[in-house]
Each structure stands twice: as C-alpha cells, then as structure tokens.
C-alpha cells in the first residue's frame, strides 16, 4: 500500500542503506537516498521529504552540521538521527541541532518501521496530541513543556521518558521496561543512567523535585506517573 510519504535515507553504509530502503519501500514509503554528507542538504531541500533518517557520522559533512543547516534554511520536517552509540544522544541538544528523534544502531527493522509509522500518524498527519497534566502542557514534537505561557525545553531522552509516562499514567513502570522503551532493545545503558534522567526531568516538572508529586519512585520496581493529585 502506497503511503504517499517520502523518506530520505542519509547513510554511508551501503549495505544498511540498501536494507532500510528495501524494507521501507516494501512498507509503501517513497525513498530518496545518498551516502554523501555534502549532497545531503541539496537533496533534502530539493526533494523536501516528510522524514529524514540521518546518520550522525558521514563523509563530507557530519549529521549535526547537516541538521543545523537544514533548520537554518527553513526545513521543518522530521529529522531522525541514526547513531551507533546510544549514549551519544545525551550529548546532542535537540534544540541546538534541530533533531526530532533518534534510533540507535544496530536497530531492529520492525522497531524502525513502527517508529516511522507512529511519526506519520501523529506528526505528518497532524494527529499529535498535546498532553496536559497539572498546570503544564507537553508538546512532544517540539520537545517542550508549556507552563503559564513559558516554554521549558526537554532533551530527546527527557521527551521520550515523559511521553511514555503520560501514555501510561498511574501505571507502575519497571526500570527495564522504561529503558527498553527509551533506549531500545540493544541498549547498554544502566539503571544509574536512567535514574539520572529521571532526576533531571523532575527538576523540570515538579514543584519540589525532592518530593515529587507526579514522577514517583516505586521502591524495588521502578516508577509511576501519578495524576491523582
């Protein structure tokens, strides 16, 4: 079934590019591609794909430079970073570079397809809903919170964590499930890394981060997003 959605694959590994191209075409997506960082910006600005799958390490230009250039030239569509190291995403300021989301390599092709289908449904087709809790509103597509008309920026990982909790309000979420959801099946992160991100997120959403109302610890299990205030 043709989805009428165009995806740009910017990846210098020819085998991976071929495999992703083949699978996404099978899923009904229209594909454009290049493995050259220098050609990427012109290709994207000419073809205007709905989604860009962008490798972070490329010959010619790095993904960060490509992303920054595209945003500066007014390209507002989704840019998903492909990174070989899951921790690298911690170093990437989503707002500074303009990255929409990321997938860590090696990735499961079914996971990638599910992610893209979700982006198409909620972002490309405009069905993304902003989640409200307390006096805040979460805007997942722009990695931000709005409180009293003031914008609070979230990192890519904080954004993913909060979205998962908001989609599973009042449920106890184990650390393992949360790490799988946020970092992916091949992740080599540990629970300390997760807990560090929870601490940072609490500083942005809680009136008193040391005594959280929303993002509560469930001892020995994980966390729960409490909305029954």
N, C-alpha and C positions, 0 to 999 in steps of 0.2 A: 504493500500500500504506500503510495507516494504521500509524503507528509508536507511537501512544498516548503521545507525548511532547509536552508543552506548552511553547511558547517565547513569551516576552514580547518584543515589539519596542518599545523606548522610543526614539523618533526623531522629531524635529520637522520634518524634511524630508519632506513628504507624498509626493513622487514616489519617493524612496528607500524610504520605509516601504511604499508600495504594491508596489514591485518585489520587495522582500525577502519581504513577506507572500505575494505571489502565488507566488514560487518555492518558498518553504518549505511552503506548503500543497500544492503540486504534488508535493513530496517526501514528503508524508504526515504532516507535522507539524501539530499543532493550534496556532493562533496567537491571542494576545491582543495588543492594541497601544494605545499612546497617544503623543501628541506633547507632552504637558504634564508637565513635571517635578514639578509639585505633585500630580498624580494618580497618578504612577508608584508611589510607595510603597504607597498603599492598594490599587491594582490588584494589585500583586505579592503583597502579604501576604494578600489575599483569594483570589486565584486559585492561588497557590503554583506557578508554572511551574517546570519542571525546569531550564530555561536562560533567562537574561535577556540580551538583546542591548541594551546600554545606551549611548546616545550620550553623549559627555563634555560637550558644550555644549548645554544645554537651557534653554528659557524656564521661569521659576519656580524650579527647583532644578537645580544642576549635578549631573552624574553622580557626582562624588566624594561629594557630600552624600547623594545617594540611596543610593549603595552603603554608606556608613558607617551610615546609618540602618537599612537592611535588615539588616546584620550585627548591629547592636546589638539588634535586635528578634528575633534568632534565626534569620533566613533563611540557610540553609547551602548552598543550591543554587548552580549555576554562574552567575557573572556575567561576561559577556564585554564588555569596553569597546570601543566603536567611536570611533576618534579620527582626525581629519583630518591630523594630523601624526605621522609615525612616531617622531620624536624625543621627542614628548611623553611617551611611555611611560617614558622614563628618569626623568622627574620624579615618577612615580607609584609609591609604595611599596605593593606588592601586599598586604602585611600590614596596613598602616595603613588602607587603604581597603577591603580585602577583595575586590579584583578577582581573578578566576580566570585570565583570559587577555585578550588584546586582538586586534583586527583593525584595520588602518589603512585609512582611506578615501582615494581610491575603491578599493573592493575588487572582485575578480573573484568573481562569484556562485558559480562552481564551487568556488573556494577556500573560500568561506564554508560551503558545503554540506559539503565534505569535512571541514572543521574540526568542524562540528556533529555529523556522523556519527561522527567519532572520539570526541568528548566523550560521546556517547550510549553508544557501545560500551564505552569504558574507564572512564568515571566514573559515569554514570547507572546503567548495568547492572552496575557493580561489578567490571569486569574489569581495572581499572588494576593493573598490577604494579609493585611497588617494586623498583627496580634496585639491585643490590648490586655494589660494587667496593671492593677492599681492605677497610678496616675501616669503610666508610661504606655507608649505605643512602639512596638517593634516593627521595623521596616527591613525585612531580611534581604531584599535585593540591593539595598544601599548600605548594608552592614551598619545600621544605626538604630538608636533609640530616640524617641522624642518625649521630652518631659517639659511641660509648661512652655511649649514652643522652642525649647532649647534642644539642639541636636547633640547626642552623645555617640561618638564613634566606637565601633566594635571591630576587633580584628576578625579575620576569616574564621579562626577557630572559635572565638567567643560567639560569633554569629551562629555557627553550626551548633554549638552546645546549647545556646539559648533557644534556638528554633526547635531542637529535639525535645527539650523540656516543655516548651509551650505546646507542642503537639502531643505531649504525654503528661498533661497536668494531673497532679495529685497521685501519680503512679510512682512506686519505688523503682528506681533505675539502678541496676548494678553497675559498678565501675567497668566491668568487662564489656557489657552491652554498650555503654557510653563510649568507650574507647573504640570499639568496633564501628560504631556509627560515625564518629568524628574523624578518626584517623584511617580507618579502612582495615580490611582483613589481614593485610601483610604488615601491619604496623609493628614497629619495635619500640614504641613509647612505653613508659611505665606509669604506674598509678601516681607516682610523685608528680610527674609532668601534668597529668590530668588535674590533680588537686591544686596545682599552681594556677592553672587556668580558671578553675572554679573560684579561687581566691580573688583573682583579677576581675572576674565577671561580677562577683558580689560587690566589689567596690563601685561598680557602675550602676547596679540595680537596687542595692539595699540601702535603707536609711542608716542602718548600723551593720556594717559588714561582719562584725564580730558576733552579732546576734541576729542572724538572717531571718527575715520573715518569709521570703519566697524560696530561696535555694537552700534547702535544709539537708544536713547530713543525716543519713540513716546508718547508725553505727554497725560496722561489720558487713554492710551490704553495699551502700553507695549513696545515692542522693534522691531527693524528691522535691519537685516544684510545687510548693504549697500555695493554693489560691484561695483557700478558705480563711481569709483574714477577718 
